Amino acid sequence: MHKTLALALFAAVATYAIHTFAQVRDARAVVTSIGSSSSNGTSFAWLYDSSERTVYVCRIASNDAVECKSKTTLP
Protein backbone atom coordinates (compact mmCIF):
# COMPACT_ATOMS: atom_id res chain seq x y z
CA MET A 1 0.00 0.00 0.00
CA HIS A 2 2.76 2.44 0.95
CA LYS A 3 4.79 1.51 -2.12
CA THR A 4 1.83 2.17 -4.41
CA LEU A 5 1.14 5.52 -2.77
CA ALA A 6 4.83 6.48 -2.98
CA LEU A 7 4.98 5.43 -6.64
CA ALA A 8 1.86 7.46 -7.49
CA LEU A 9 3.25 10.50 -5.66
CA PHE A 10 6.60 10.14 -7.44
CA ALA A 11 4.83 9.86 -10.82
CA ALA A 12 2.79 12.99 -10.12
CA VAL A 13 5.86 15.00 -9.09
CA ALA A 14 7.86 13.77 -12.10
CA THR A 15 5.03 14.65 -14.49
CA TYR A 16 4.74 18.13 -12.98
CA ALA A 17 8.52 18.65 -13.21
CA ILE A 18 8.63 17.62 -16.87
CA HIS A 19 5.71 19.93 -17.67
CA THR A 20 7.32 22.83 -15.78
CA PHE A 21 10.70 22.47 -17.51
CA ALA A 22 8.98 22.25 -20.90
CA GLN A 23 7.28 25.60 -20.28
CA VAL A 24 10.38 27.54 -19.23
CA ARG A 25 11.52 30.26 -21.66
CA ASP A 26 14.59 32.38 -21.37
CA ALA A 27 13.43 35.74 -20.02
CA ARG A 28 16.53 37.64 -21.12
CA ALA A 29 16.28 39.97 -24.05
CA VAL A 30 17.21 38.11 -27.23
CA VAL A 31 16.88 41.05 -29.60
CA THR A 32 20.13 42.07 -31.29
CA SER A 33 20.69 45.35 -33.04
CA ILE A 34 21.78 44.85 -36.65
CA GLY A 35 22.25 48.48 -37.62
CA SER A 36 20.77 51.94 -37.66
CA SER A 37 20.59 55.03 -39.83
CA SER A 38 18.99 58.48 -39.80
CA SER A 39 17.83 61.01 -42.34
CA ASN A 40 15.89 64.29 -42.04
CA GLY A 41 15.05 63.81 -38.35
CA THR A 42 13.86 60.22 -38.76
CA SER A 43 15.93 57.33 -37.39
CA PHE A 44 15.71 53.68 -38.39
CA ALA A 45 16.94 50.68 -36.42
CA TRP A 46 17.13 47.08 -37.64
CA LEU A 47 16.70 44.41 -34.95
CA TYR A 48 16.94 40.61 -34.98
CA ASP A 49 14.94 38.46 -32.53
CA SER A 50 16.73 35.12 -32.32
CA SER A 51 13.96 33.36 -30.36
CA GLU A 52 11.43 34.00 -33.14
CA ARG A 53 14.01 34.28 -35.95
CA THR A 54 12.43 37.56 -37.10
CA VAL A 55 13.93 40.79 -38.40
CA TYR A 56 12.23 44.05 -37.34
CA VAL A 57 12.66 47.60 -38.55
CA CYS A 58 11.79 50.43 -36.17
CA ARG A 59 11.26 54.05 -37.20
CA ILE A 60 11.64 56.88 -34.71
CA ALA A 61 10.29 60.21 -35.96
CA SER A 62 11.33 63.64 -34.73
CA ASN A 63 8.25 63.73 -32.46
CA ASP A 64 9.55 60.61 -30.58
CA ALA A 65 6.90 58.33 -32.08
CA VAL A 66 8.25 54.76 -32.40
CA GLU A 67 6.84 52.38 -35.00
CA CYS A 68 8.19 48.83 -35.37
CA LYS A 69 7.17 46.33 -38.02
CA SER A 70 8.16 42.76 -38.68
CA LYS A 71 9.97 42.60 -42.01
CA THR A 72 10.54 38.88 -42.43
CA THR A 73 10.71 35.58 -40.58
CA LEU A 74 13.77 33.53 -41.34
CA PRO A 75 13.43 29.78 -42.05
C-alpha positions as CSV (number, residue, x, y, z in Angstrom):
1,M,0.0,0.0,0.0
2,H,2.8,2.4,0.9
3,K,4.8,1.5,-2.1
4,T,1.8,2.2,-4.4
5,L,1.1,5.5,-2.8
6,A,4.8,6.5,-3.0
7,L,5.0,5.4,-6.6
8,A,1.9,7.5,-7.5
9,L,3.2,10.5,-5.7
10,F,6.6,10.1,-7.4
11,A,4.8,9.9,-10.8
12,A,2.8,13.0,-10.1
13,V,5.9,15.0,-9.1
14,A,7.9,13.8,-12.1
15,T,5.0,14.7,-14.5
16,Y,4.7,18.1,-13.0
17,A,8.5,18.7,-13.2
18,I,8.6,17.6,-16.9
19,H,5.7,19.9,-17.7
20,T,7.3,22.8,-15.8
21,F,10.7,22.5,-17.5
22,A,9.0,22.2,-20.9
23,Q,7.3,25.6,-20.3
24,V,10.4,27.5,-19.2
25,R,11.5,30.3,-21.7
26,D,14.6,32.4,-21.4
27,A,13.4,35.7,-20.0
28,R,16.5,37.6,-21.1
29,A,16.3,40.0,-24.1
30,V,17.2,38.1,-27.2
31,V,16.9,41.0,-29.6
32,T,20.1,42.1,-31.3
33,S,20.7,45.4,-33.0
34,I,21.8,44.8,-36.6
35,G,22.3,48.5,-37.6
36,S,20.8,51.9,-37.7
37,S,20.6,55.0,-39.8
38,S,19.0,58.5,-39.8
39,S,17.8,61.0,-42.3
40,N,15.9,64.3,-42.0
41,G,15.0,63.8,-38.4
42,T,13.9,60.2,-38.8
43,S,15.9,57.3,-37.4
44,F,15.7,53.7,-38.4
45,A,16.9,50.7,-36.4
46,W,17.1,47.1,-37.6
47,L,16.7,44.4,-35.0
48,Y,16.9,40.6,-35.0
49,D,14.9,38.5,-32.5
50,S,16.7,35.1,-32.3
51,S,14.0,33.4,-30.4
52,E,11.4,34.0,-33.1
53,R,14.0,34.3,-35.9
54,T,12.4,37.6,-37.1
55,V,13.9,40.8,-38.4
56,Y,12.2,44.0,-37.3
57,V,12.7,47.6,-38.6
58,C,11.8,50.4,-36.2
59,R,11.3,54.0,-37.2
60,I,11.6,56.9,-34.7
61,A,10.3,60.2,-36.0
62,S,11.3,63.6,-34.7
63,N,8.2,63.7,-32.5
64,D,9.6,60.6,-30.6
65,A,6.9,58.3,-32.1
66,V,8.2,54.8,-32.4
67,E,6.8,52.4,-35.0
68,C,8.2,48.8,-35.4
69,K,7.2,46.3,-38.0
70,S,8.2,42.8,-38.7
71,K,10.0,42.6,-42.0
72,T,10.5,38.9,-42.4
73,T,10.7,35.6,-40.6
74,L,13.8,33.5,-41.3
75,P,13.4,29.8,-42.0
